[in-house]
Amino acid sequence: MARYTGPTTKKARSFGDPIFGFDKSFERRKYPPGQHGQTRKKKQASNYSLQLTEKQKAKYTYGVLERQFRKTFVSATRRHGVTGEVLLQLLEARLDNTVYRLGIAPTRRGARQLVGHRHVTVNGKVVNIPSYSLKPGDVVSVRGKSRSLEIVTIQVGAKTNNIRQFGWLEWNPDKMQGVFLAYPQRDQIPERINEQLIVELYSK
């Protein structure tokens, strides 16, 4: 399936938020891309424009295309709870996102590649589907043969020295495995996404 492979800094600047992670280039130029980025006058955006922009921002953040994103939204509407919050919970429960959150890969793109190349297991079985939805209690591990990969050892070593803790995940550096403990609460998810605007867009 196709994925966005264009310049990440340019896309982040268009949203005004480093959606792909810390970016030195973004920090230097936080204005919109294009030759008129700094001088362009801001127009009053319509409600539809704001809603669409927020949906696009969420899609690019999690690396999900339109059809899959809509399916995730429909799934969120069928569950108990606030639809917008449940939507983000389902996106956070994706295998590629969890591999990224655990610190096994430096980016979601990198995590998707590791999963696709069969370097990751769930509950002891190899899973090569990035969109695989985890459930509380699932154990995510680096496959035995893949633990010596340079990209994995460097990233896991960096995580051990600078641990990024997320309350819904548990990480064991010695075993190179993590546990998806529970679906995160909204205030635990660091992404700056206004999910209510997405709900309003799809509710039209």
C-alpha positions as CSV (number, residue, x, y, z in Angstrom):
1,M,0.0,0.0,0.0
2,A,1.2,3.5,-0.9
3,R,2.6,5.7,1.9
4,Y,3.7,9.4,1.9
5,T,7.4,9.4,1.1
6,G,7.9,13.1,0.4
7,P,9.8,15.6,2.5
8,T,8.8,15.4,6.1
9,T,10.0,18.9,7.2
10,K,7.9,20.5,4.5
11,K,4.8,18.6,5.5
12,A,5.4,19.4,9.2
13,R,5.8,23.1,8.4
14,S,2.5,23.1,6.5
15,F,0.8,22.0,9.7
16,G,2.9,24.2,12.0
17,D,3.8,21.2,14.2
18,P,6.7,18.7,14.1
19,I,4.4,15.7,13.5
20,F,7.2,13.4,12.5
21,G,9.2,14.0,15.7
22,F,12.0,16.5,16.6
23,D,13.3,18.2,13.5
24,K,16.2,20.7,13.5
25,S,15.1,22.1,10.1
26,F,11.6,22.6,11.4
27,E,12.8,24.4,14.5
28,R,14.8,26.9,12.3
29,R,11.8,27.5,10.0
30,K,8.5,27.3,11.7
31,Y,6.7,29.2,9.0
32,P,4.7,27.6,6.1
33,P,6.7,26.3,3.1
34,G,6.9,28.2,-0.2
35,Q,8.5,31.5,-1.2
36,H,5.7,33.5,0.4
37,G,5.7,31.4,3.6
38,Q,6.9,34.2,5.9
39,T,5.0,37.0,4.3
40,R,1.7,35.3,3.4
41,K,-1.3,36.9,5.1
42,K,-3.3,34.5,7.2
43,K,-6.9,34.3,6.0
44,Q,-9.8,33.3,8.3
45,A,-10.1,29.6,7.7
46,S,-13.6,28.0,7.4
47,N,-14.8,25.3,9.8
48,Y,-14.5,22.8,7.0
49,S,-10.9,23.8,6.3
50,L,-10.0,23.5,10.0
51,Q,-11.6,20.1,10.2
52,L,-10.0,18.8,7.1
53,T,-6.6,20.0,8.1
54,E,-6.9,18.3,11.5
55,K,-7.8,15.0,9.8
56,Q,-4.9,15.3,7.4
57,K,-2.6,16.1,10.3
58,A,-3.7,12.9,12.1
59,K,-3.3,10.8,9.0
60,Y,0.3,12.0,8.3
61,T,1.2,11.7,12.0
62,Y,0.3,8.1,12.2
63,G,1.1,7.2,8.6
64,V,-2.4,6.1,7.7
65,L,-4.1,6.6,4.3
66,E,-7.7,7.8,3.8
67,R,-9.5,4.4,3.4
68,Q,-7.8,2.9,6.5
69,F,-8.2,6.0,8.5
70,R,-12.0,6.0,7.8
71,K,-12.2,2.3,8.7
72,T,-10.5,3.1,12.0
73,F,-13.0,6.0,12.6
74,V,-16.0,3.7,11.9
75,S,-14.6,1.2,14.3
76,A,-14.2,3.9,17.0
77,T,-17.9,4.9,16.6
78,R,-18.9,1.3,17.4
79,R,-17.1,1.3,20.7
80,H,-18.1,2.7,24.1
81,G,-16.6,6.0,25.0
82,V,-15.9,9.4,23.4
83,T,-15.4,8.7,19.7
84,G,-12.5,11.1,19.2
85,E,-10.6,9.7,22.1
86,V,-11.3,6.1,21.0
87,L,-10.1,7.0,17.5
88,L,-6.7,8.1,18.9
89,Q,-6.6,5.0,21.2
90,L,-7.0,2.7,18.2
91,L,-4.3,4.6,16.3
92,E,-2.0,4.3,19.3
93,A,-2.7,0.6,19.5
94,R,-1.3,0.0,15.9
95,L,1.7,-2.3,16.0
96,D,4.0,0.1,14.0
97,N,3.1,3.0,16.4
98,T,3.7,0.8,19.5
99,V,7.1,-0.3,18.1
100,Y,7.9,3.4,17.7
101,R,6.6,4.3,21.2
102,L,8.7,1.5,22.8
103,G,11.8,3.1,21.2
104,I,12.7,0.1,19.0
105,A,12.6,2.4,16.0
106,P,13.4,6.1,15.8
107,T,10.4,7.0,13.7
108,R,7.0,5.5,12.7
109,R,8.4,5.0,9.2
110,G,11.3,3.0,10.6
111,A,8.9,1.0,12.8
112,R,6.7,0.2,9.8
113,Q,9.7,-1.1,7.9
114,L,10.9,-3.2,10.9
115,V,7.4,-4.8,11.1
116,G,7.1,-5.3,7.4
117,H,10.5,-7.0,7.3
118,R,9.4,-9.5,9.9
119,H,11.7,-8.3,12.7
120,V,8.9,-8.0,15.3
121,T,6.8,-10.6,17.1
122,V,3.5,-10.3,19.0
123,N,3.0,-12.9,21.8
124,G,5.9,-14.9,20.3
125,K,4.5,-15.0,16.7
126,V,6.0,-13.0,13.8
127,V,3.6,-10.3,12.7
128,N,4.4,-8.3,9.5
129,I,1.3,-6.2,9.4
130,P,2.0,-2.6,10.6
131,S,-1.7,-1.9,11.1
132,Y,-2.1,-4.9,13.4
133,S,-4.2,-3.8,16.4
134,L,-2.8,-4.7,19.8
135,K,-4.9,-5.6,22.8
136,P,-4.1,-5.0,26.4
137,G,-1.6,-7.7,27.6
138,D,0.0,-8.3,24.2
139,V,3.7,-8.7,24.3
140,V,5.8,-7.0,21.5
141,S,9.3,-8.2,21.0
142,V,12.2,-7.9,18.7
143,R,12.6,-11.2,16.9
144,G,15.5,-13.3,18.2
145,K,17.5,-13.2,14.9
146,S,17.0,-9.5,14.6
147,R,18.3,-8.3,18.0
148,S,21.8,-7.9,16.6
149,L,20.7,-5.6,13.8
150,E,22.7,-2.3,14.1
151,I,19.7,-0.1,13.7
152,V,17.9,-1.9,16.6
153,T,20.9,-2.1,19.0
154,I,21.7,1.6,18.5
155,Q,18.1,2.7,19.0
156,V,17.4,0.4,22.0
157,G,20.7,1.6,23.5
158,A,19.7,5.2,23.1
159,K,16.4,4.5,24.7
160,T,18.0,2.8,27.7
161,N,20.1,5.9,28.2
162,N,17.2,8.3,27.7
163,I,14.0,6.4,28.6
164,R,10.8,7.7,27.1
165,Q,8.0,6.4,29.4
166,F,4.5,6.1,28.2
167,G,2.1,5.0,31.0
168,W,0.3,2.4,28.8
169,L,3.5,0.6,27.8
170,E,6.1,-1.4,29.7
171,W,9.6,-2.0,28.4
172,N,12.2,-4.6,29.3
173,P,15.5,-3.7,27.7
174,D,17.2,-6.9,28.6
175,K,14.6,-9.0,26.8
176,M,14.0,-6.4,24.1
177,Q,10.3,-6.6,24.6
178,G,7.4,-4.5,25.7
179,V,3.9,-5.0,26.9
180,F,0.8,-3.1,25.7
181,L,-0.8,-2.6,29.1
182,A,-3.9,-0.7,28.3
183,Y,-5.4,1.7,25.8
184,P,-4.0,5.2,26.7
185,Q,-6.1,8.0,28.2
186,R,-6.3,11.1,26.1
187,D,-4.1,13.1,28.4
188,Q,-1.4,10.5,28.1
189,I,-1.2,10.8,24.3
190,P,1.4,13.6,23.5
191,E,0.1,14.3,19.9
192,R,-1.4,17.7,19.5
193,I,-4.5,16.7,17.6
194,N,-7.9,18.2,18.0
195,E,-9.8,14.9,17.5
196,Q,-13.2,16.6,18.0
197,L,-12.7,18.4,14.7
198,I,-12.2,15.1,13.0
199,V,-15.4,13.7,14.5
200,E,-17.3,16.8,13.3
201,L,-15.9,16.3,9.8
202,Y,-17.0,12.7,9.5
203,S,-20.4,13.5,11.1
204,K,-21.5,15.7,8.3
